[in-house]
Each structure stands twice: as structure tokens, then as C-alpha cells.
Amino acid sequence: MRIGLLSDTHSHCDDRILHHLSGVDEIWHAGDIGSLDVTDALAQVAPVRAVYGNIDDHRIRAEFPEEWRWECGGMQFLMRHIGGRPDRYASGVRNLLQRERPEAFICGHSHLLRVQRDASWGGLYINPGAAGVHGFHKVRTLLRFDVEGGQIQHMELVELGPR
């Protein structure tokens, strides 16, 4: 399964995003979508799995959950927008990860790209950075990877250009 992962679009979806997501089997959005126009455009490329973020309004919150757990390619995933980072998780997240023990935890919010193994709960922490044009990040990013046989493989960083 080929996955495109992005976050923090803040109502922005351009041809570069759509181009780099073409050919994926699913698109995962880790929140701060900003507008349903974004997920509608993404859904023209591939099925979308998303969670809402702190800037998302009641329409987006009615469409997508705050937190999502699912299995893909033999792996358990957990996604929510505000997650913190391995050395400083958001309130309640470390306990959630230690209790649920997903193979991968996906979040957004910080606009900082980070992928690392976390021994405190035994899984992979993934934050794809920010694909939108609002925020303090300097370069817009997304990730692509394959999930098969219980592993993430062929992870690629896609730089979409300056904010």
C-alpha cells in the first residue's frame, strides 16, 4: 500500500501537492485541514483518511474524527493532530501510546518534520511537517511511503517549496 502523508494545509492545496500524491493508494492528513475543499481535492487523487486539528471548524469536525486507529499492511496506526514529540508529548499522549502500543503514531501541529523511533512505547513517531503556506515553517513538506508486511518501507521526503 503506497501512502501519501501530509498535515497542516490550513486551507491550501496546490498542484504540487496533488502531483506528488498522484499514484498513492491512500492519502492520510494529520489535521489542520482548514477547508473541506482540501480533502475534496485530495479525494480526487486517492481515498482520504484524516483527523481534524485545532483550527478546523464544525464542518470538518463533523466529517473527520479527532483521533483515528486503524490497521494497514499488517501495522497498527494511531493518528491525531496534536501529539507533541517524543521528548515532550502533549498531555495524555504518552499514556495513550503506552496503553495502545501502535507500531506508528502520526501527528501534525508543530509544522516540524520529524520521524524517529521512540523506545518509551516501542513505535515509530511520524510528523510530516506542514504542506500549507501558513505558519513559521520555511519549507512545505509531505511524506510518501509503502506499508507492507508489517513495515514502513521506502519513506520519501517531498519538499514542496518555500512557504
C-alpha positions as semicolon CSV with decimal commas, in nm:
position;residue;x (nm);y (nm);z (nm)
1;M;0,000;0,000;0,000
2;R;0,151;0,333;-0,110
3;I;0,068;0,618;0,131
4;G;0,089;0,996;0,098
5;L;0,102;1,169;0,436
6;L;0,058;1,540;0,499
7;S;-0,059;1,781;0,765
8;D;-0,127;2,145;0,834
9;T;-0,254;2,251;0,493
10;H;-0,452;2,538;0,652
11;S;-0,692;2,556;0,353
12;H;-0,411;2,532;0,096
13;C;-0,392;2,262;-0,171
14;D;-0,199;2,329;-0,489
15;D;-0,092;2,139;-0,799
16;R;0,244;2,048;-0,642
17;I;0,070;1,866;-0,357
18;L;-0,163;1,684;-0,595
19;H;0,122;1,597;-0,833
20;H;0,334;1,441;-0,558
21;L;0,038;1,245;-0,424
22;S;-0,062;1,103;-0,763
23;G;-0,015;0,728;-0,768
24;V;-0,066;0,670;-0,395
25;D;-0,327;0,423;-0,273
26;E;-0,439;0,638;0,021
27;I;-0,379;0,992;0,147
28;W;-0,354;1,048;0,520
29;H;-0,399;1,403;0,657
30;A;-0,293;1,466;1,017
31;G;-0,515;1,769;1,080
32;D;-0,544;2,146;1,044
33;I;-0,712;2,084;0,711
34;G;-0,865;2,432;0,705
35;S;-1,130;2,369;0,441
36;L;-1,320;2,070;0,307
37;D;-1,211;2,192;-0,036
38;V;-0,868;2,049;0,054
39;T;-0,993;1,700;0,133
40;D;-1,227;1,713;-0,168
41;A;-0,928;1,788;-0,394
42;L;-0,720;1,515;-0,228
43;A;-1,006;1,266;-0,270
44;Q;-0,986;1,319;-0,647
45;V;-0,638;1,162;-0,625
46;A;-0,696;0,879;-0,372
47;P;-0,915;0,789;-0,073
48;V;-0,851;1,021;0,223
49;R;-0,816;0,929;0,588
50;A;-0,795;1,241;0,809
51;V;-0,831;1,376;1,159
52;Y;-0,935;1,728;1,249
53;G;-0,697;1,980;1,401
54;N;-0,728;2,275;1,633
55;I;-0,803;2,526;1,353
56;D;-1,071;2,310;1,190
57;D;-1,432;2,426;1,210
58;H;-1,750;2,234;1,293
59;R;-1,795;2,114;0,932
60;I;-1,454;1,945;0,928
61;R;-1,507;1,811;1,281
62;A;-1,836;1,656;1,166
63;E;-1,658;1,488;0,874
64;F;-1,342;1,362;1,047
65;P;-1,259;1,235;1,399
66;E;-1,012;1,381;1,648
67;E;-0,827;1,052;1,666
68;W;-0,810;0,753;1,436
69;R;-0,681;0,399;1,496
70;W;-0,658;0,151;1,210
71;E;-0,461;-0,136;1,060
72;C;-0,282;-0,111;0,728
73;G;-0,037;-0,358;0,575
74;G;0,000;-0,553;0,897
75;M;0,068;-0,243;1,110
76;Q;-0,139;-0,064;1,371
77;F;-0,153;0,314;1,324
78;L;-0,277;0,589;1,556
79;M;-0,324;0,943;1,425
80;R;-0,426;1,267;1,597
81;H;-0,335;1,626;1,522
82;I;-0,181;1,746;1,848
83;G;0,069;1,490;1,965
84;G;0,380;1,673;2,076
85;R;0,710;1,497;2,017
86;P;0,894;1,202;2,172
87;D;1,079;1,405;2,431
88;R;0,772;1,619;2,505
89;Y;0,435;1,464;2,420
90;A;0,113;1,659;2,457
91;S;-0,093;1,593;2,769
92;G;-0,212;1,233;2,786
93;V;-0,039;1,122;2,464
94;R;0,246;0,925;2,625
95;N;-0,006;0,728;2,835
96;L;-0,219;0,669;2,524
97;L;0,081;0,539;2,329
98;Q;0,198;0,315;2,613
99;R;-0,154;0,175;2,650
100;E;-0,236;0,131;2,278
101;R;0,117;0,046;2,154
102;P;0,062;0,126;1,784
103;E;0,350;0,047;1,553
104;A;0,330;0,407;1,429
105;F;0,195;0,731;1,578
106;I;0,119;1,011;1,331
107;C;0,059;1,372;1,428
108;G;0,095;1,724;1,297
109;H;0,050;2,064;1,462
110;S;0,417;2,160;1,518
111;H;0,487;2,217;1,145
112;L;0,819;2,039;1,214
113;L;0,907;1,732;1,011
114;R;1,025;1,451;1,238
115;V;1,042;1,074;1,203
116;Q;1,201;0,873;1,481
117;R;1,172;0,551;1,677
118;D;1,061;0,605;2,039
119;A;1,176;0,340;2,286
120;S;0,938;0,473;2,556
121;W;0,645;0,295;2,386
122;G;0,824;0,097;2,114
123;G;0,687;0,256;1,799
124;L;0,764;0,500;1,522
125;Y;0,677;0,868;1,566
126;I;0,589;1,045;1,239
127;N;0,517;1,414;1,181
128;P;0,518;1,508;0,810
129;G;0,574;1,879;0,875
130;A;0,340;2,127;0,707
131;A;0,217;2,127;0,347
132;G;0,039;2,462;0,369
133;V;0,159;2,820;0,335
134;H;0,062;2,946;0,684
135;G;0,292;2,907;0,983
136;F;0,654;2,951;1,076
137;H;0,799;2,660;0,875
138;K;1,028;2,761;0,590
139;V;0,978;2,465;0,354
140;R;0,648;2,288;0,286
141;T;0,675;1,909;0,318
142;L;0,490;1,582;0,289
143;L;0,593;1,216;0,312
144;R;0,535;0,915;0,091
145;F;0,598;0,556;0,194
146;D;0,490;0,195;0,146
147;V;0,331;-0,020;0,415
148;E;0,360;-0,393;0,365
149;G;0,444;-0,699;0,566
150;G;0,409;-0,508;0,892
151;Q;0,673;-0,250;0,797
152;I;0,703;0,101;0,659
153;Q;0,936;0,094;0,362
154;H;1,075;0,336;0,104
155;M;0,992;0,652;0,300
156;E;1,047;0,965;0,092
157;L;1,051;1,327;0,198
158;V;0,891;1,557;-0,059
159;E;0,982;1,924;-0,035
160;L;0,706;2,131;-0,193
161;G;0,899;2,456;-0,198
162;P;0,916;2,758;0,032
163;R;0,621;2,863;0,242
